[in-house]
Amino acid sequence: MKVSVTTLALRELDVDLLIVPVAEDAPAAHTSHLIDVLGPEVERALADVGGKKDDDALVYPAEARAKRVLLVGVGKAADADAERVRHAAATGALVAQKRETTTVGFVVPDLPLDGEATGQALVEGFSLGGYRFRRYKTAQGAFDGPQRLVLHADAKERGARRGAERGRVVAEAVNAARDLVNLSPDDKTPTRFAKAVEKSGKRYGYEVSVWNETLIEEEKMGGLLAVNRGSQEPPVFIEMTWKPEHAVNEKPIVLVGKGVMFDTGGLSLKPTKNAMDFMKADMAGAAAVVGAFEAIAKLNLQVHVVGLIPATDNRPGENAYVPGDVLHMHSGATVEVLNTDAEGRLILADALSYAKTYRPELVLDLATLTGAQVVALGSNVAALMTNPRNDPAARVQALREAGQRSGDRVHPLPLDDDYKEQLDSDVADLKNVGGKEAGCITAGKFLEHFVSYPWAHLDIAGPAFLQSAKPYRPKGGTGFGVRLLVEFLRDRADPRKRS
């Protein structure tokens, strides 16, 4: 979709649908201006909407070139943050889809957000709200969505232009991650996924290296190899590198994404309904890392970033690993397996151990790791855990603030040492499950065993894949984590450019 910004007279803006976000306490002068420009039909609709959050009204003006005008309430102006703007834009996307409009315009609202943040939120909300996954639909003639999006801005034109372009890039990256998650498992085996990442790297300009099973064996990644034993296809380990010439950091920030392409639970087999039937999404962490790389490369962020993705299926084949097995991990530690469905932490542990070779500034891992995260925080917010190295309070604050701005929100959980007792094993250094209590935290505590550098773990199990749609998050893969990572890395590249 082509995105642009214009200062053309609003009455002359020729679009199929003009979307006007309206605050509940909008100044009388502002509403009077809209009525003067767009006609009396808008006046009557404003009386119905009143600016209340999520209210909307569609009118057909006689005195403007826009064929339709959609008024969308954002609530009180003081409360109208970027997330409310995204929600309003997503409402517009739903109407645009329903009416099959080819060209859409937005009036950039006068809110306590600068033009850059407003422009980005409008484009993100509209693009993400209009996402549809149609790869396997065979019906012909389906509407592909609007082809052109125009933001009408006056005083905030320059900022809106910058924000709109960034919003377009970030939304495209999120939707690319959604596509990866929504793919049929047969189309994203480890080998096919690796080829997709290589193709992405060539297109966007970051480096990709793919290890085969022989190299993984040489590196002694016992967790990844064990999880893969029941699969028909061998594992891969993907390294991604973005190092621009003027990167602000010599030591890289490393992003690690859980890449279980499909998770049956192994011999600890999952039930099908509301469990295994959603497990094509168990690689959502890997998809988020790929989406983030596409965005940071296209935005040319001046920050050195490495991505690591251990990729495999977890299947109950004849050679599958079994409860009771003791694994020799990349770090040299031994792990007693008590549940083969706690496999994500095993492959992540090897990747986190390998990340040490980069002498990283920081490592962030993203994983659909535990059902306990969903119980604790639901599907709107991811769990955040970190180790006490190099000012962890500042790290938590930075990630939370990036989450609030981006809409990919996170909330911290403790990693106190007493949780480690639940991982004590009678026969090995630790076991791969910690019991019924605090399952999300003990999974994070397991991962912490394999790190020796500043690190944060993001359990995204709930928000990564939805069973019912939310305002701009569709049913299925959501691409959660892409916007969070991009916003966090923008901060690192240049904190002065906050919008």
KEKE-350470 format. One record per residue (C-alpha): x, y, z; residue in three letters. Coordinates in steps of 0.001 Angstrom, whole numbers, padded with zeros to 6 digits, always signed. Each point is the difference from the previous one (the first is absolute). Example, Ala and Ser with C-alpha at 12.3 -4.5 7.8 and 13.67 -1.06 7.14 Angstrom:
// KEKE-350470
+012300-004500+007800ALA
+001370+003440-000660SER
END
This chain:
// KEKE-350470
+000000+000000+000000MET
+001342+003428-000966LYS
+000066+002498+002878VAL
+000330+003776-000389SER
-000632+003278+001843VAL
-001742+003019-001489THR
-000930+003581+000941THR
-002555+000267-002796LEU
-003217+001723+001046ALA
-002062-002568+001875LEU
-003082+000675-002108ARG
+002027-000887-003111GLU
+001371-003312+001299LEU
-001364-002555-002475ASP
-000183-003342+001820VAL
-002533-002806+000303ASP
+000068+000282+003790LEU
+001155+002865+002226LEU
+000567-000980+003637ILE
-000226+002735+002619VAL
+001076-000848+003582PRO
-001985+002177+002421VAL
+000745+000705+003664ALA
-002845+000071+002496GLU
+001026+003468+001144ASP
+001091+001335-003389ALA
+000010+003836-000108PRO
-003108+001530-001522ALA
+002163+001747-002579ALA
+001290-003370-001224HIS
-003436-001575-000424THR
-001308+003177-001606SER
+002845-000149-002509HIS
-000854-003609-000884LEU
-003635+000960-000507ILE
+000917+003014-002136ASP
+002317-002069-002187VAL
-001911-003272-000265LEU
-003600+001121+000296GLY
-003071-000295+002262PRO
-000076-003800-000223GLU
+003099-000029+002195VAL
-001679+002264+002547GLU
-002823-002475+000523ARG
+002444-002908+000244ALA
+002137+001839+002563LEU
-003052+000240+002215ALA
-000297-003808-000112ASP
+003675-000787+000520VAL
+000961+002694+002481GLY
+003593-001222-000057GLY
-000533-002829+002458LYS
+002567-002777-000303LYS
-000935-002604-002631ASP
-003114+001880-001195ASP
-000170+000476-003753ASP
-002364+001286-002669ALA
+000147-000163-003796LEU
-001412+002875-002054VAL
-000141+000957-003659TYR
+000903+003681-000386PRO
-001440+002092-002809ALA
+002518+002835+000216GLU
+003332-001878-000117ALA
+001748-002177-002551ARG
+000369-002851+002499ALA
-002694-002559-000773LYS
-000423-001004+003651ARG
+001047+001458+003343VAL
+000496-002216+003043LEU
+000067+001698+003397LEU
+001756-002062+002673VAL
+000106+000929+003672GLY
+003279-000140+001933VAL
-001314+001063+003425GLY
+001301+003002+001914LYS
+002919+001720-001703ALA
+002253-000277+003055ALA
-000465-003802+000013ASP
+000410-000464-003742ALA
+003418-001624-000173ASP
+001519-001814-002980ALA
-001856-003197+000841GLU
-003392+001700-000168ARG
+000981+001501-003337VAL
+000921-003477-001250ARG
-003379-001313+001130HIS
-001817+002805-001804ALA
+002027-000664-003151ALA
-000798-003714+000238ALA
-003709+000846+000144THR
+000526+001892-003232GLY
+001744-003010-001512ALA
-003012-002208+000738LEU
-002339+002467-001735VAL
+002390+000306-002936ALA
+000029-003786-000403GLN
-003769-000275+000266LYS
-000593+002789-002533ARG
+002861-001198-002222GLU
+001483+003472-000234THR
+003104+000419-002146THR
+001186+003370+001332THR
-000188+001088+003628VAL
+000842+003285+001713GLY
+000595+000928+003639PHE
-000324+003373+001642VAL
+002968+000148+002368VAL
-001708+000856+003302PRO
+001019+002863+002280ASP
+000970-001998+003090LEU
+002739+000273+002676PRO
+002219-002217-002202LEU
+002573+001429-002333ASP
-000494-000427-003733GLY
+002546-002782-000300GLU
-001614-002215+002632ALA
-003485+000744-001367THR
+000950-000740-003590GLY
+001663-003272+000960GLN
-002954-001094+002132ALA
-002525+000749-002754LEU
+001882-001967-002642VAL
+000795-002890+002347GLU
-003566-000292+001256GLY
-001448+000109-003490PHE
+002513-002406-001560SER
-000099-002470+002882LEU
-003779+000242+000341GLY
-000462-000730-003699GLY
+002238-003094-000038TYR
-001493-003144-001521ARG
+001772-003333-000536PHE
-001300-001333-003330ARG
+002850-002197-001226ARG
-002108-003169-000036TYR
-003316+001523-001124LYS
-000960-001186-003476THR
-002960+002345-000620ALA
+000645+002448-002839GLN
-000649+003737+000077GLY
+000462+000558+003736ALA
+000607+003633+000966PHE
+003707+000503+000753ASP
-000459+003121+002096GLY
+000649+003705-000652PRO
+002817+000882-002366GLN
+000651+003563+001210ARG
-000031+001611+003439LEU
+000272+003809+000288VAL
+000506+001917+003244LEU
-001314+003570-000008HIS
+002243+002090+002254ALA
+000414+003733+000430ASP
+002127+001180+002929ALA
+001385-003503+000620LYS
+000885-000757-003612GLU
+003749-000570+000360ARG
-000300-002256+003029GLY
-002991-001846-001440ALA
+001981-000740-003154ARG
+002865-001577+001957ARG
-002350-001927+002240GLY
-002147-001248-002863ALA
+003003-001453-001814GLU
+001282-001710+003129ARG
-003494-001304+000749GLY
-000189-001489-003479ARG
+003351-001770+000361VAL
-000748-001342+003478VAL
-003519-001147-000919ALA
+001327-001845-003060GLU
+002545-001764+002231ALA
-002683-000966+002518VAL
-002210-001343-002774ASN
+002949-001974-001403ALA
+000433-001609+003429ALA
-003737-000740+000083ARG
+000271-001717-003375ASP
+002806-002234+001285LEU
-002032-001028+003031VAL
-003154-000654-002034ASN
+001718-002205-002565LEU
-001003-003647-000173SER
+002537-002108+001941PRO
+000771-001864-003212ASP
+001163+003298-001534ASP
+002324+000959+002849LYS
+002095-003007+000863THR
+003387+001052+001432PRO
+001621-000152-003438THR
-002761+001997-001702ARG
-000011+002547+002805PHE
+003769+000432-000327ALA
-000380+000600-003739LYS
-002657+002628+000713ALA
+002396+001772+002378VAL
+002796-000136-002584GLU
-002353+001535-002554LYS
-000963+002724+002473SER
+003662+000757+000703GLY
+000769+000444-003693LYS
-003024+002245-000469ARG
+000584+002265+002998TYR
+003784-000057+000220GLY
+000926-001911+003143TYR
+002289-003035+000127GLU
-001312-003525+000545VAL
+001925-003182+000765SER
-001757-003355+000370VAL
+001606-002907+001834TRP
-000886-003536-001001ASN
-000252-002962+002358GLU
+003698-000819-000327THR
+001030+003461+001205LEU
-002549-000168+002827ILE
+001504-003323+001090GLU
+003514+001457-000143GLU
-001162+002867+002213GLU
-001469-002603+002423LYS
-003455+001524+000240MET
-001466-002925+001886GLY
-003337+001664+000730GLY
-000772+000832-003622LEU
+001133-003431-001179LEU
-002103-001811+002611ALA
-003205+001880-000795VAL
+000528-000778-003671ASN
+000480-003747+000435ARG
-003646-000882-000654GLY
-000209+002120-003158SER
+000432-001128-003568GLN
+001844+003188-000986GLU
+003286+001077+001636PRO
+000324+003220+002009PRO
+001618+003228-001126VAL
+001611+002823+001936PHE
-000337+003439-001568ILE
+002374+002916+000613GLU
-001022+003480-001175MET
+002201+003097+000106THR
-000714+003699-000479TRP
+003106+002146+000518LYS
-000225+003412-001668PRO
+003133+002039-000538GLU
-000809+002548+002705HIS
-001496-002320+002609ALA
-000089+001575+003457VAL
+000990-003274+001693ASN
+003016-002208-000615GLU
-001327-002883+002098LYS
-003248-001170-001578PRO
-003485-000229+001390ILE
-000997-003619-000639VAL
-003604-000995-000711LEU
-000851-003675+000511VAL
-003271-001400-001349GLY
-001503-003355+000906LYS
-000446-001887-003280GLY
-002069-003092+000730VAL
-001670-000224-003397MET
-002654-002364+001302PHE
-000386-001380+003500ASP
-001907-003218+000566THR
+001414-000201+003521GLY
+002184-002914-001074GLY
-000692-003177+001965LEU
-001684+002195+002653SER
-002665+000428-002657LEU
-002304+003023+000106LYS
-003765-000351-000402PRO
-001200+001309-003358THR
-002823+002405+000904LYS
+001200+003404+001220ASN
+003550-001291+000258ALA
+001745-001809-002843MET
-002282+001619-002591ASP
+001686+003366+000695PHE
+003570-001263+000101MET
+000968+001276-003429LYS
+000410+003221+002036ALA
+002755-001425+002201ASP
+002543+001770-002187MET
-001501+003464+000588ALA
+003147+001103+001835GLY
+002091-000865-003059ALA
-002491+001800-002258ALA
+000244+003121+002184ALA
+003791+000010-000300VAL
-000226-000276-003793VAL
-002580+002792-000158GLY
+002137+002202+002233ALA
+003045-000535-002235PHE
-001990+000998-003055GLU
-001136+003207+001690ALA
+003341+001042+001488ILE
+001736-000613-003325ALA
-002559+001989-001968LYS
+000062+002802+002584LEU
+003816-000196-000068ASN
+000269+000128+003776LEU
+003598+000620+000995GLN
+000226-002808+002517VAL
+001914-003301-000213HIS
-002462-002884+000373VAL
+000406-003772-000220VAL
-002905-002436-000305GLY
+000113-003669+001004LEU
-002759-002489-000804ILE
+000187-003688+000935PRO
-002579-001680-002233ALA
-001529-003475+000212THR
-003268-001894+000329ASP
-000902-001849+003193ASN
-001606-003272-001102ARG
-000498-003481+001505PRO
+002014-001937-002598GLY
+001513-003410+000665GLU
+003276+001547+001174ASN
-001584+002762+002086ALA
+001607+001050+003245TYR
-001801-001297+003082VAL
-000678+001021+003616PRO
+002993-001136+001996GLY
+002576+000864-002653ASP
+002941+002062+001221VAL
+001186+002532-002567LEU
+003473+001493-000349HIS
-000571+003629-000926MET
+002168+002422-001978HIS
+001097+001668+003257SER
+001248-003325+001416GLY
-002863-000206+002500ALA
-002147-003123+000265THR
-003804+000081-000050VAL
-002399-002732+001088GLU
-003057-000093-002261VAL
-003239-000601+001896LEU
-002378+001362-002638ASN
+000741+000017-003723THR
-002577+002788-000445ASP
+002356+002364+001844ALA
+002162+000069-003099GLU
+000218+003709-000810GLY
+002239+000716+002975ARG
+002377-002762-001139LEU
+000640+001458-003434ILE
+000123+003551+001387LEU
+002539-001086+002620ALA
+002425-001096-002719ASP
-000507+003254-001919ALA
+000462+002096+003149LEU
+003170-001898+000842SER
+001326+000574-003525TYR
-000864+003721+000217ALA
+002842+000357+002514LYS
+002485-000275-002883THR
-001083+003454-001189TYR
+000882+001624+003355ARG
-003393+001721-000283PRO
-001065+003320+001415GLU
-003421-001532+000627LEU
-001946-003109-001002VAL
-003786-000022-000387LEU
-001844-003248-000634ASP
-003616-000286-001162LEU
-001933-003214+000361ALA
-003485-001439+000151THR
+001310-001874+002995LEU
-002722-000780+002547THR
-003733-000277+000420GLY
+000639+001428+003466ALA
+000732+003380-001609GLN
-003525+000030-001434VAL
-001451-000813+003421VAL
+002033+002764+001649ALA
-000312+002823-002539LEU
-002463-001045-002690GLY
+000294+000865-003678SER
+000707+003747+000164ASN
+003304+000133+001864VAL
+003186-002079-000163ALA
+001992-001098+003042ALA
+003415+001610+000509LEU
+002772-001525+002097MET
+003617+001109+000307THR
+003192-000848+001873ASN
+001807+002318+002429PRO
+002804+001169-002287ARG
+000793+003545-001159ASN
-002904+001971+001463ASP
-002974-002352-000447PRO
-002448+002646+001276ALA
+000935+002304-002874ALA
-000325-002905-002441ARG
-003484-000833+001246VAL
-001021+003647-000154GLN
+001327+000396-003549ALA
-001871-003071-001214LEU
-003211+001005+001762ARG
+000144+003511-001459GLU
+000694-001382-003478ALA
-002969-002319+000481GLY
-002301+002824+001033GLN
+000973+002130-002990ARG
-000137-002842-002511SER
-003132-001745+001289GLY
+001879-003281+000621ASP
-000252+000240+003775ARG
+002069-001996+002505VAL
-000200-000466+003768HIS
+002847-001143+002275PRO
-000042-003198+002060LEU
+002604-000902+002656PRO
+002919-002373-000504LEU
+000930-000424+003650ASP
+002431-002788+000856ASP
-002500-001995+002060ASP
-001814-000914-003247TYR
+003111-001899-001069LYS
-000663-002654+002653GLU
-002910-001263-002108GLN
+002493-000920-002739LEU
+002241-002148+002204ASP
+000615-003456-001503SER
+001061-003199+001736ASP
+002116-001132-002952VAL
+001050+003103-001958ALA
+000875+003671+000456ASP
-003639+000970-000418LEU
-003276-001314-001379LYS
-002035+001533-002796ASN
-003220+000622+001958VAL
-000567+001560+003371GLY
-003429-001191+001066GLY
-003477+001474+000034LYS
+000715+003263+001817GLU
+001440+003067-001767ALA
+000546-001875-003261GLY
+000742+003152-001988CYS
+002654+001076+002514ILE
+001690-003387+000392THR
+000296-000212-003801ALA
+001761+003365+000076GLY
+002146-001205+002893LYS
+001007-003017-002069PHE
+001174+002295-002819LEU
+001896+002204+002435GLU
+002234-002973+000811HIS
+001504+000284-003507PHE
+000810+003725-000097VAL
+002995+001922+001331SER
-000740+003467-001420TYR
-002798+002608+000192PRO
-003141-001784-001153TRP
-003768+000280-000079ALA
-002566-002680-000783HIS
-003377+000761-001588LEU
-002664-002688+000236ASP
-002452+000979-002742ILE
-002229-003091+000054ALA
-003259+001914+000546GLY
+000303+003029-002300PRO
+001789-001812-002870ALA
-003035-001952-001245PHE
-003651+000882+000591LEU
-003102-002143-000204GLN
-002187+003078-000526SER
+000885+003343-001570ALA
+000759+003196+001929LYS
-000094+003562-001423PRO
+003077-000215-002228TYR
+001150-003507+000954ARG
-001556-002686-002182PRO
-001033-003490+000890LYS
+003097-002166-000450GLY
+003545+001357-000096GLY
+000334+003570+001286THR
+003680+000764-000636GLY
+000368+000933+003658PHE
+003519+001083+000892GLY
+001003+001611-003299VAL
-001114+003492+000999ARG
+001420-000417+003514LEU
+003436-000971-001340LEU
+000065+002765-002596VAL
-000979+002632+002564GLU
+002561-001288+002505PHE
+002739-000006-002653LEU
-000964+003480-001175ARG
+000636+001148+003549ASP
+003425-001618-000053ARG
+000869+001436-003408ALA
-000870+003564+001027ASP
-002008+000718+003173PRO
-000340+003656-001039ARG
-002306-000963-002852LYS
-002815-001056+002274ARG
-003424+000881-001281SER
END
